[in-house]
Amino acid sequence: MFATLSDRLADTFKNLRGKGRLSEADIDATAREIRIALLEADVALPVVKQFVGAVKERARGEEVSGALNPAQQVIKIVNEELVAILGGETRRLRYAKSGPTVIMLAGLQGAGKTTLAAKLALWLKEQDKQPLLVAADLQRPNAVNQLQVNGERVGVKVFAPEPGNGVGDPVKVARDAIEEAKRTLHDVVIVDTAGRLGVDAEMMQQAADIRDAVNPDEVLFVVDAMIGQDAVTTAQAFLDGVGYDGVVLTKLDGDARGGAALSIASITGRPVMFASAGEKMTDFDLFHPDRMASRILDMGDMLTLIEQAEKTFDAEQAMKAADKLAGRGGEFTLTDFLEQMQQVRKLGSLSKIMGMLPGMAQFRDQLENFDEREIDRIEAIICSMTPAERANPKLIDGSRRARIAKGSGRQVSDVNTLVDRFFEARKMMEQMARGGGMPGMPGMPGMPGQGKRAKAKQAPKKGKSKRVSGNPAKAAAQKRSQEQQESQRPANPFGAPMDPADLEKAAKEFQLPEDFSKFLK
């Protein structure tokens, strides 16, 4: 979503790199480029003025003029100001001290409230809560049925006493849902209300009546992140007509410019609490302003990636694979490779995963053109192999490759490519696991204690011999000087080395055992 903004900011910062000091002209040019980038991203004009003003003021201060790397300091300032306009800190749900926590969803028609209600219910279920979905959208055709289907998909009970399609009282449904939650011991109630327009006074009043009837702990305004500048106008209208505590952004995976996400929190003073970035029920999580700012500036989002991996990956299975790559517990096989690939697929699309890595904006075109079905083809080839072939790919000769290609519906060349790449990848991963660095990449360091530099440290240093002059007179003078220095050295405090006969004589005087001298050598 923020691709255009990210690219423009990257080009702006590229012009600053290598400058030891920033002039007023540099700061003005950078501020102008940032202003254009934000306006092109459809950010509201008041937010743009506030943001650019703060960046210029800080860039002219001592924190940039006294910095060793002014360009990096400007990027740091832009990052901090982005975090500020996105809300500053992560805002989490407030839960009721007693009784069920009531969450009311409100928003425009088509913003995705019904789907988001099920996503929120699944997220709460993963937080060890017992949510109850309430079908209070009785206006839109099949809205009740849609919520029931989504509730069944995520395994959450749906309270739907009315059929909808214009029939029933939504205020009564919402009020009865609270009693039902108390009776069935559900600790969170999610009320899905009907979509409305910002200028629809009658529907606005209905939302206000539902709010007064259930007295929600959180009112969340659901907004489509793709509607641009109108999002701010709508958000303000809902704030005046119904009031809300936080914002939920949907469709963050779209190709719109994303100005709504950068404008709402700053204009309304209400934080963005959640974000939905996909069609799957699991594509939903807390909104972290600092992580979103990092994505915009192409710094990646490693924390989110790690959190998703921790939730998805089987730790025991991952440890076994790591042991095999390190040379412990057998050899890494195609079966292990297939299991790891299936684990990665649970995280979502590979292009989305790769997009969370720092510096991947330059490969955006390749990521967007990546065919996710290629993973399915690889799985088909591996699944067409026998257990013995997966355990030992060296068994796969010409006839076996033909059979595997036929069984997977692929060409023999595809099987050859997979097997060859597997051997290369395994060799590289084993070398990395053992601390040898990446093969073919001399810039990648290995583990401590390895490499030429470490070996040089371990090797004993040879003493340096003094150079002797080629002039006979100077050589004789050097020799005399050296002999004179040696004669002036302090005597050995332990005396000169003794002969073995003297040691034997001393041993007899001290009545020591015979041949004691051998212990003193």
Residue pairs with C-beta under 8 A, 6 or more apart in sequence:
1 225
1 226
1 252
1 253
1 254
1 255
1 256
1 257
1 258
1 261
2 41
2 257
2 258
2 295
2 296
3 255
3 361
3 364
4 37
4 40
4 41
4 257
5 37
5 38
5 40
5 41
5 257
5 258
5 296
6 295
6 296
6 297
6 298
6 361
7 361
8 33
8 36
8 37
8 40
9 34
9 37
9 78
9 296
9 297
10 297
10 298
10 361
11 33
12 30
12 33
12 34
12 37
13 71
13 74
13 75
15 29
15 30
15 33
16 22
16 26
16 30
16 70
16 71
16 74
17 71
18 71
19 26
19 70
19 71
20 70
21 65
21 70
22 30
22 59
22 64
22 65
22 70
22 71
22 74
24 60
27 56
27 59
27 60
28 56
30 55
30 59
30 74
31 52
31 55
31 56
31 59
34 51
34 52
34 55
34 78
35 48
35 52
38 47
38 48
38 51
38 52
38 259
38 262
39 45
39 48
40 257
41 257
41 258
41 259
41 262
42 228
42 229
42 256
42 257
42 258
42 259
42 260
43 51
43 259
43 262
43 263
44 229
44 232
44 259
44 263
44 266
44 267
46 266
46 267
47 85
47 262
47 263
47 266
47 267
50 85
50 266
51 81
51 82
51 85
54 81
54 84
55 74
55 77
55 78
55 81
58 64
58 77
58 81
59 74
59 77
63 73
63 77
64 70
64 73
64 74
64 77
67 73
75 297
78 297
79 293
79 294
79 297
79 299
82 262
82 289
82 292
82 293
82 296
82 297
83 289
83 290
83 293
85 262
85 265
85 266
86 261
86 262
86 265
86 272
86 289
86 292
86 293
87 265
87 271
87 272
87 287
87 289
88 271
88 289
89 271
89 289
90 286
90 287
90 288
90 289
90 290
91 246
91 271
91 272
91 273
91 287
92 273
92 286
93 101
93 103
93 218
93 273
94 101
94 217
94 218
94 245
95 101
95 188
95 217
96 102
96 217
99 182
100 132
100 178
100 181
100 182
100 186
100 187
100 188
100 189
101 187
101 188
101 189
101 217
101 218
102 178
102 188
102 189
102 191
102 214
102 215
102 216
102 217
102 218
103 120
103 188
103 189
103 190
103 191
103 216
103 217
103 218
103 219
103 220
104 174
104 191
104 193
104 210
104 211
104 214
104 216
104 218
104 219
104 220
105 113
105 116
105 117
105 120
105 190
105 191
105 192
105 193
105 220
105 222
105 248
106 113
106 193
106 196
106 207
106 219
106 220
106 221
106 222
106 238
106 242
106 244
107 113
107 195
107 221
107 222
107 223
107 238
108 195
108 196
108 197
108 198
108 222
108 223
108 224
108 227
108 234
109 140
109 195
109 196
109 197
110 195
110 224
111 195
111 222
111 223
111 224
111 250
112 222
112 224
112 250
112 251
112 276
113 137
113 192
113 193
113 195
113 222
114 137
114 143
114 146
114 147
114 150
114 192
115 146
115 150
115 250
115 276
116 222
116 248
116 250
116 276
116 284
117 133
117 147
117 150
117 190
117 192
118 133
118 147
118 150
118 151
118 153
118 154
118 156
118 281
119 154
119 276
119 281
119 282
119 283
119 284
120 131
120 190
120 248
120 274
120 284
121 131
121 133
121 151
121 154
121 156
121 190
122 154
122 155
122 156
122 281
122 282
122 284
123 274
123 284
123 285
124 131
124 188
124 190
125 131
125 154
125 155
125 156
126 311
129 187
129 188
130 185
130 186
130 187
130 188
131 156
131 186
131 187
131 188
131 189
131 190
132 156
132 157
132 158
132 159
132 177
132 180
132 181
132 184
132 186
132 188
132 189
132 190
133 147
133 150
133 151
133 156
133 157
133 158
133 159
133 190
133 192
134 158
134 159
134 160
134 173
134 174
134 177
134 189
134 190
134 191
134 192
135 143
135 144
135 147
135 148
135 158
135 159
135 160
135 162
135 164
135 173
135 192
136 170
136 173
136 174
136 177
136 191
136 192
136 193
136 194
136 210
137 143
137 144
137 147
137 164
137 170
137 192
137 193
137 194
137 195
138 144
138 162
138 164
138 165
138 166
138 167
138 168
138 169
138 170
138 173
138 194
139 164
139 166
139 194
139 195
139 203
140 164
140 194
140 195
141 164
141 165
142 164
142 165
143 164
143 192
143 194
144 160
144 162
144 163
144 164
144 165
145 164
147 158
147 160
147 192
148 158
148 160
150 281
151 157
151 158
152 158
153 281
154 281
157 184
157 186
159 173
159 176
159 177
159 180
159 181
161 168
161 173
161 176
162 168
162 169
162 173
170 193
170 194
170 206
170 210
171 206
171 209
171 210
171 213
174 191
174 210
174 213
174 214
175 213
175 214
177 189
177 191
177 214
178 189
178 214
180 186
181 187
181 189
189 214
191 210
191 214
191 216
193 206
193 207
193 210
194 203
194 206
194 207
196 203
196 204
196 206
196 207
197 203
198 233
198 234
198 237
198 238
198 241
199 237
201 241
204 238
204 241
204 242
207 241
207 242
208 241
208 242
211 219
211 242
211 243
218 245
218 246
219 242
219 243
219 244
219 245
219 246
220 244
220 245
220 246
220 247
220 248
220 273
220 274
221 235
221 238
221 239
221 244
221 246
221 247
221 248
221 270
222 247
222 248
222 250
223 231
223 234
223 235
223 247
223 248
223 249
223 250
223 260
223 264
224 231
224 250
224 251
224 260
225 231
225 249
225 250
225 251
225 252
225 254
225 256
225 258
225 260
225 261
226 251
226 254
226 256
226 260
227 234
227 256
227 260
228 256
228 257
228 259
228 260
229 259
229 260
229 263
231 259
231 260
231 263
231 264
232 260
232 263
232 264
232 267
232 268
235 247
235 264
235 267
235 268
235 270
236 267
236 268
238 244
239 268
239 270
244 270
245 270
246 270
246 271
246 272
246 273
246 274
247 264
247 265
247 268
247 270
247 271
247 272
247 273
248 272
248 273
248 274
248 275
248 276
249 260
249 261
249 272
249 274
249 275
249 276
249 287
250 275
250 276
251 276
251 277
252 258
252 261
252 275
252 276
252 277
253 277
253 278
253 283
253 352
261 272
261 275
261 292
264 270
264 272
265 271
265 272
265 289
271 287
272 287
272 289
273 286
273 287
274 284
274 285
274 286
274 287
275 284
275 285
275 286
275 287
275 292
276 283
276 284
277 283
277 284
278 348
278 352
280 348
282 348
283 348
285 304
288 303
288 304
291 301
291 303
291 304
292 301
294 300
294 301
295 301
295 355
295 356
298 358
298 359
298 360
298 361
299 358
300 356
300 357
300 358
300 359
300 360
301 356
302 356
302 357
302 358
304 356
305 347
305 353
305 356
305 357
308 347
308 348
309 347
312 343
312 346
312 347
313 343
313 346
314 343
317 339
317 343
318 340
318 343
320 329
320 336
321 332
321 336
321 339
321 340
322 433
323 329
324 330
324 331
324 332
324 333
324 336
325 332
325 426
325 429
325 430
325 432
325 433
326 430
326 433
326 434
327 430
327 433
327 434
332 426
332 429
332 430
333 390
333 391
333 392
333 393
334 382
334 385
334 389
334 390
334 391
334 393
334 422
335 382
335 387
335 390
335 391
337 382
337 422
338 379
338 382
338 383
338 390
341 375
341 378
341 379
342 379
344 350
344 353
345 375
347 353
349 372
350 370
350 372
350 375
351 367
351 368
351 370
351 372
354 360
354 363
354 367
355 364
355 367
360 367
377 408
377 410
377 414
378 418
380 408
380 409
380 410
381 404
381 405
381 408
381 410
381 414
381 415
381 418
382 390
382 418
383 408
384 403
384 404
384 405
384 407
384 408
385 396
385 404
388 395
389 395
389 396
389 400
389 404
393 419
393 422
393 423
396 404
396 415
396 419
401 412
401 415
401 416
401 419
402 412
404 415
405 411
405 412
405 414
405 415
408 414
408 415
427 439
428 438
428 439
431 437
431 438
431 439
432 438
434 447
435 446
435 447
435 448
435 450
436 446
436 447
436 450
437 444
437 445
437 446
438 444
445 451
448 454
466 478
466 482
468 475
468 478
469 475
469 478
498 506
500 517
503 516
503 517
503 520
504 514
504 515
504 516
504 517
506 512
507 513
507 514
507 516
507 517
